[in-house]
Amino acid sequence: MSIREDIKMLLAQKAMTMTEVAKKLSTDENTVTVQSLSKKLSKQTIRFEEVRKILDIMGYDIEYKERN
């Protein structure tokens, strides 16, 4: 599964939209659009810190787990 599919699945589970996430990611200095966010996810050019912020907005944490 790609990061795009993962985020879309989590958005669906939380009944959230990309528009809501983009608005919450936007700041006074930096406006995030749905189009720019979608493009980063599709091209897999999104930064780890951006993914972490998106997951935080949705109420998720990233957990590191050692493989068996």
C-alpha angles and dihedrals in degrees: 000000000000125000088251092057092044093053093044090051091050091047090054092049090052092042089235130139133223087243091061092048093047091051092050092047092052120097134184089267099038127041115200116203128199088240094054092045092048091049092052091049094046094047092040092233096126115127122238091242090055091052089049091052092048091050091047090054089052092048099253132128128208112239125198112216127179115234118239 
